[in-house]
Amino acid sequence: MSANPSAEFARELIAALASHGVEDYVLCPGSRSGPLAHALAEAGSSNPPLGAPRVNLHVRIDERTAAFLALGIARARALEGDLRPVAVVTTSGTAVGNLLPAVMEAHHSGFPLMLLTADRPNELRGVGANQTTDQVGIFGTFVRWSTEVPAPSSGEASGRATQIAARAVNAAVGDSQRDDMTGSPGPVHLDLEFREPLVGDGGVWPDVPYVEYSPSIGVPIVTPADADPAPLPAVTNGVVIAGDGAGEAARLVAEAHGWPLLAEPTSGARCGDSCVPAYFDLLAADAGKKLAERVHLVVVVGRPTLSRGISALIAHAPSLMVARHGARWREAPRHAERVVRDVPKSWTEPPGDELDLGDRSWLNEWKAAAAAAHVQTPAWGRRAVAAEFVKALGSGDIAVLGSSGSIRAVDRIAPGWVTEDLPTFIANRGLAGIDGTVSTAVGVALAARRPVHALMGDVTFLHDAGGLLVGPHESRPKLRIVVVNDGGGTIFGGLEHSSAPKEYVERVFTTPHGADIASICAGYGVAHTGVRSADALAAALAEPPVGFEVVEALLT
């Protein structure tokens, strides 16, 4: 037994987490978390000591940024079918509270985070000790599992950290056979008490045994194909809506029945013969409203959140079926007749003889009406920026979208792709907040290990400008961020608040900032290019990103 039980426990915990596939750690500096920091410094070095696991270590000074960076890494891992937790390590006090926004997003979007927060031991709580607060249960219902880990003590046998790690990873990746919220991936919180000494001791890394648990890392969260064998009703006037995370299944449902497919950018389904990409303008037009009145059945796959037209179509659906509705999949519209965790195989199979799939008149009506309702993209503006951004994407490219005006602009102008050419769009749509978008994009780029593109508005960018900070010892992403600078939160101009007096709307909603984005980038050592036309933007996006850069599209 080491004379420093905190250091020994930290080594065992990191080794045990690594044995269960936790390879990525985002660390924020602090003293109480020193045992973890020393262990990770060894494991994350270019020449780790004998017995130490090899881990990917990222260091950030801002905990909120760190948590969204971890979320971006988890998202990129999931894109590759590699579902595994990403750990965030903090000291005690307000550092822990700064994790909450990313924890909430990960909870709602269903991505596994491992929150390792250092804490004072029990004898130092409630006595006025510095940086001490109530951290146990601080994340409430936003975590899949939370536990207080008492401080290791001299003479304690090894093995406790190994058991905790196994249970934590199991809870974070989810259990595909459960029907409640514990069955979906999400954050887990280990509040780790440490007593002094908090320094490393140069001790030997343990040979940690693998503790069996189920499911193993990488098991997809799916419902067995025979879980809901009932086919969809055989109707002619059906519509498939593909929201965030819908995947290819939405396209297969639409094509099997000959129904129009209305797919959001982050659905992964905006492709194929049934896709009607210009649905935004269509549903706002009289022709679209008349078509909506003739819909008999709406099938929702994923979690749609972008358009009031889509919301209205769902709300007034005579018959509604819902599948794969986000991490909280049971939070489907109350009038849904059937809610299933994943798309049953029967939904992707053509109906029987009672429906003539050779008759494409219903789908063709939608396509013709959408073409007629399409609003021309102006020469310069938010939609023009989005159009050039999308045009520059190649097959298989990854693009991170800001959750406010940017994703809606892309939704309005993006085409329906051929399946093989479909780029991957990512956005934090669990709660659809703008915070952490820069850091999420950085995390995606670091984990993807290839160039990544991002599009966001100026307010979204400024809200997470700290995400530009990458220390001299840290890996730098190949990431190009296109910032639409229109002088504030102009998305509010299209909402009901715009009817208020102009000066009120400007001050408390659009919030003009007057920030010099070029100077901000220079301060963080990030390359910056300013453009004022679509042609100049196209030229700036002509080549893939080779480093960390910002292209600012100036609209004012």
KOLDORO-848870 format. One record per residue (C-alpha): x, y, z. Coordinates in steps of 0.1 Angstrom, whole numbers, padded with zeros to 4 digits, always signed. Layout:
BEGIN
XYZ ...
END
This chain:
BEGIN
+0000+0000+0000 +0013+0034-0010 +0019+0061+0016 -0003+0083-0007 -0037+0065-0010 -0051+0093-0031 -0025+0089-0058 -0029+0051-0057 -0067+0053-0060 -0064+0077-0089 -0041+0054-0108 -0064+0024-0103 -0095+0044-0114 -0078+0057-0146 -0065+0022-0154 -0099+0007-0148 -0117+0032-0169 -0092+0027-0197 -0097-0011-0195 -0134-0004-0202 -0126+0017-0233 -0125+0052-0218 -0096+0066-0238 -0103+0104-0240 -0099+0127-0210 -0104+0165-0208 -0087+0179-0178 -0091+0213-0161 -0063+0224-0137 -0070+0224-0100 -0054+0213-0067 -0080+0190-0052 -0081+0170-0084 -0043+0167-0083 -0042+0129-0078 -0061+0125-0111 -0041+0152-0128 -0008+0135-0119 -0021+0101-0131 -0033+0115-0164 -0001+0134-0170 +0017+0101-0168 -0009+0081-0189 -0012+0109-0214 +0025+0115-0220 +0044+0104-0251 +0063+0079-0229 +0039+0066-0202 +0055+0046-0173 +0053+0008-0173 +0018-0005-0168 +0000+0029-0175 -0027+0029-0201 -0023+0051-0231 -0049+0078-0231 -0057+0109-0252 -0054+0138-0228 -0067+0173-0236 -0062+0202-0211 -0084+0233-0210 -0086+0260-0184 -0124+0266-0187 -0146+0238-0174 -0176+0248-0195 -0155+0247-0226 -0139+0214-0215 -0173+0197-0211 -0185+0207-0245 -0151+0196-0259 -0157+0162-0244 -0192+0162-0258 -0178+0169-0293 -0153+0140-0289 -0181+0117-0279 -0202+0127-0309 -0173+0121-0333 -0167+0087-0317 -0204+0078-0321 -0203+0088-0358 -0178+0059-0363 -0200+0035-0344 -0177+0037-0314 -0200+0045-0285 -0178+0051-0254 -0177+0077-0226 -0154+0107-0227 -0142+0118-0192 -0140+0154-0179 -0119+0160-0148 -0124+0190-0126 -0114+0203-0092 -0141+0212-0065 -0164+0242-0062 -0177+0263-0090 -0156+0242-0114 -0182+0215-0111 -0211+0238-0117 -0196+0249-0150 -0202+0214-0164 -0240+0217-0162 -0248+0231-0197 -0229+0203-0214 -0243+0177-0190 -0278+0188-0198 -0272+0186-0236 -0255+0152-0233 -0285+0140-0212 -0311+0151-0238 -0291+0141-0269 -0279+0108-0254 -0241+0109-0254 -0219+0093-0227 -0198+0116-0206 -0179+0106-0175 -0178+0135-0149 -0149+0130-0125 -0152+0159-0100 -0128+0161-0071 -0142+0170-0037 -0132+0176-0001 -0134+0146+0022 -0164+0145+0045 -0146+0160+0075 -0139+0192+0056 -0175+0198+0045 -0198+0222+0064 -0169+0238+0082 -0161+0267+0059 -0133+0249+0040 -0122+0267+0008 -0138+0258-0025 -0162+0234-0008 -0199+0232-0017 -0227+0206-0021 -0215+0186-0051 -0232+0153-0044 -0262+0151-0067 -0255+0185-0082 -0266+0174-0117 -0299+0161-0105 -0318+0141-0131 -0294+0149-0159 -0271+0120-0152 -0277+0083-0157 -0259+0075-0124 -0243+0096-0097 -0223+0085-0067 -0202+0099-0039 -0169+0081-0037 -0154+0084-0001 -0118+0093+0001 -0093+0064+0000 -0075+0058+0032 -0042+0041+0043 -0045+0004+0046 -0075+0002+0022 -0073-0029-0001 -0073-0022-0039 -0103-0030-0061 -0129-0004-0051 -0120+0020-0080 -0121-0009-0104 -0157-0018-0094 -0168+0018-0095 -0153+0023-0130 -0171-0008-0144 -0205+0003-0131 -0200+0039-0142 -0192+0029-0178 -0221+0005-0179 -0244+0033-0169 -0229+0058-0193 -0232+0036-0224 -0267+0025-0216 -0286-0008-0217 -0303-0015-0250 -0328-0039-0235 -0343-0014-0210 -0373+0007-0218 -0367+0035-0193 -0342+0064-0194 -0314+0043-0179 -0314+0024-0212 -0300+0053-0232 -0264+0066-0231 -0257+0097-0211 -0236+0114-0184 -0224+0097-0152 -0211+0116-0122 -0184+0103-0098 -0178+0128-0070 -0144+0118-0058 -0132+0127-0023 -0094+0131-0019 -0074+0138+0012 -0040+0153+0012 -0014+0146+0001 -0027+0155-0034 +0006+0151-0053 +0018+0122-0074 +0041+0097-0057 +0057+0080-0087 +0041+0048-0077 +0036+0016-0098 +0005+0014-0120 -0017-0015-0111 -0026-0045-0133 -0063-0039-0132 -0085-0069-0139 -0113-0064-0163 -0147-0065-0146 -0174-0080-0168 -0205-0060-0174 -0232-0058-0200 -0236-0043-0225 -0201-0040-0238 -0189-0007-0252 -0200-0002-0288 -0234-0020-0285 -0258+0002-0304 -0290+0014-0287 -0316-0004-0309 -0348-0023-0304 -0348-0058-0316 -0363-0061-0351 -0393-0081-0339 -0401-0058-0310 -0430-0042-0329 -0439-0064-0358 -0471-0044-0367 -0467-0027-0401 -0476+0009-0408 -0512+0015-0420 -0515+0012-0458 -0524+0047-0467 -0516+0068-0498 -0513+0102-0481 -0485+0096-0456 -0455+0118-0448 -0422+0109-0431 -0405+0135-0410 -0369+0129-0402 -0356+0149-0372 -0322+0149-0355 -0306+0115-0353 -0332+0098-0376 -0306+0080-0397 -0311+0060-0429 -0342+0043-0415 -0364+0074-0422 -0354+0073-0459 -0362+0036-0460 -0396+0041-0445 -0405+0068-0470 -0393+0050-0500 -0410+0017-0490 -0444+0035-0490 -0438+0061-0517 -0443+0090-0492 -0426+0124-0492 -0396+0127-0468 -0391+0159-0450 -0356+0157-0435 -0338+0181-0412 -0300+0185-0419 -0289+0166-0389 -0313+0137-0396 -0288+0119-0417 -0317+0111-0441 -0318+0141-0464 -0313+0121-0495 -0330+0096-0519 -0359+0097-0543 -0386+0105-0517 -0367+0136-0502 -0385+0169-0505 -0357+0193-0494 -0375+0226-0499 -0402+0218-0474 -0396+0249-0452 -0409+0273-0479 -0435+0248-0489 -0451+0245-0455 -0452+0283-0451 -0471+0287-0485 -0508+0282-0491 -0501+0251-0513 -0482+0234-0485 -0509+0242-0460 -0535+0226-0483 -0513+0195-0488 -0509+0192-0450 -0547+0192-0446 -0548+0161-0469 -0522+0141-0448 -0537+0109-0433 -0506+0096-0415 -0474+0112-0402 -0444+0091-0393 -0417+0109-0372 -0383+0094-0370 -0358+0112-0348 -0364+0145-0330 -0376+0174-0352 -0371+0208-0337 -0364+0234-0364 -0396+0244-0381 -0430+0256-0369 -0444+0242-0401 -0432+0208-0392 -0445+0212-0357 -0479+0221-0370 -0479+0191-0394 -0472+0168-0364 -0497+0185-0341 -0526+0182-0366 -0517+0147-0379 -0549+0125-0380 -0526+0095-0372 -0491+0097-0358 -0464+0071-0353 -0431+0080-0336 -0397+0062-0335 -0362+0071-0323 -0374+0103-0307 -0341+0113-0291 -0325+0101-0259 -0358+0108-0240 -0376+0087-0266 -0408+0085-0246 -0412+0122-0247 -0431+0120-0279 -0463+0140-0288 -0491+0129-0265 -0515+0121-0294 -0491+0096-0310 -0508+0063-0315 -0475+0043-0314 -0441+0053-0299 -0412+0029-0304 -0376+0032-0294 -0363+0023-0329 -0378+0018-0364 -0392-0017-0367 -0382-0037-0397 -0419-0039-0407 -0420-0001-0412 -0393-0003-0439 -0410-0030-0459 -0435-0022-0487 -0471-0026-0478 -0493-0053-0492 -0514-0052-0524 -0538-0027-0509 -0514+0002-0518 -0502+0008-0554 -0466+0019-0550 -0465+0026-0588 -0488+0055-0582 -0464+0084-0573 -0490+0111-0577 -0489+0120-0539 -0451+0123-0538 -0450+0142-0571 -0476+0167-0558 -0453+0175-0529 -0422+0178-0551 -0439+0200-0576 -0455+0222-0549 -0421+0225-0532 -0404+0236-0564 -0430+0262-0570 -0429+0276-0534 -0391+0277-0532 -0378+0312-0523 -0348+0323-0543 -0316+0327-0521 -0305+0364-0521 -0270+0373-0534 -0257+0380-0499 -0270+0372-0465 -0274+0344-0440 -0289+0320-0466 -0263+0329-0491 -0235+0321-0466 -0252+0288-0458 -0255+0280-0495 -0218+0285-0501 -0209+0266-0470 -0230+0236-0480 -0217+0238-0516 -0181+0235-0504 -0188+0203-0485 -0178+0170-0501 -0190+0134-0497 -0185+0123-0462 -0174+0157-0448 -0184+0166-0413 -0200+0199-0406 -0210+0213-0371 -0239+0237-0372 -0249+0264-0347 -0283+0256-0331 -0299+0290-0339 -0301+0307-0373 -0274+0287-0390 -0290+0253-0389 -0323+0268-0400 -0306+0285-0429 -0290+0252-0439 -0324+0235-0435 -0339+0260-0459 -0313+0258-0487 -0297+0224-0485 -0305+0200-0513 -0315+0164-0512 -0283+0145-0517 -0276+0113-0535 -0271+0088-0507 -0234+0083-0515 -0227+0120-0514 -0244+0129-0482 -0222+0150-0458 -0227+0145-0420 -0242+0174-0401 -0239+0177-0364 -0256+0201-0340 -0264+0202-0303 -0301+0196-0307 -0308+0179-0274 -0316+0212-0259 -0308+0233-0289 -0287+0258-0269 -0261+0280-0286 -0235+0275-0258 -0204+0254-0263 -0207+0252-0301 -0171+0262-0308 -0158+0237-0282 -0181+0210-0296 -0167+0216-0331 -0131+0215-0317 -0139+0182-0300 -0154+0167-0331 -0123+0177-0352 -0098+0163-0326 -0116+0130-0324 -0123+0127-0361 -0086+0133-0369 -0095+0150-0401 -0107+0184-0413 -0141+0195-0400 -0162+0225-0410 -0185+0245-0387 -0211+0272-0394 -0225+0295-0367 -0237+0330-0360 -0218+0357-0343 -0236+0355-0310 -0231+0317-0309 -0194+0322-0317 -0189+0349-0291 -0208+0329-0264 -0181+0302-0267 -0151+0323-0279 -0130+0307-0251 -0132+0275-0271 -0106+0290-0294 -0080+0287-0267 -0057+0257-0274 -0026+0257-0252 +0009+0252-0267 +0011+0216-0254 -0023+0206-0268 -0033+0191-0302 -0047+0217-0326 -0077+0208-0346 -0081+0210-0384 -0112+0231-0382 -0127+0259-0402 -0154+0279-0385 -0176+0301-0407 -0191+0329-0386 -0221+0348-0399 -0217+0383-0385 -0249+0402-0389 -0245+0422-0357 -0265+0402-0332 -0292+0376-0327 -0312+0384-0358 -0332+0351-0355 -0355+0370-0332 -0366+0392-0362 -0386+0362-0374 -0403+0356-0341 -0432+0372-0323 -0409+0395-0303 -0402+0415-0335 -0436+0433-0330 -0423+0452-0300 -0407+0487-0303 -0375+0485-0323 -0353+0498-0296 -0366+0473-0271 -0361+0444-0295 -0326+0455-0303 -0315+0458-0267 -0330+0428-0251 -0333+0403-0280 -0309+0410-0309 -0283+0423-0285 -0258+0440-0309 -0223+0433-0296 -0199+0455-0315 -0171+0429-0311 -0141+0428-0333 -0140+0391-0342 -0107+0395-0361 -0090+0408-0330 -0105+0381-0309 -0091+0355-0332 -0057+0372-0332 -0057+0371-0294 -0062+0334-0294 -0037+0328-0323 -0064+0316-0347 -0062+0325-0384 -0089+0349-0396 -0103+0358-0430 -0131+0384-0435 -0153+0382-0466 -0182+0405-0478 -0196+0386-0508 -0206+0351-0519 -0177+0350-0544 -0152+0359-0517 -0166+0333-0494 -0165+0306-0521 -0128+0314-0527 -0121+0312-0489 -0138+0278-0488 -0123+0264-0520 -0097+0243-0502 -0101+0220-0472 -0090+0235-0438 -0054+0228-0430 -0054+0243-0395 -0076+0261-0370 -0092+0291-0388 -0122+0314-0388 -0138+0328-0419 -0160+0358-0410 -0189+0365-0433 -0196+0402-0427 -0232+0411-0435 -0233+0445-0419 
END
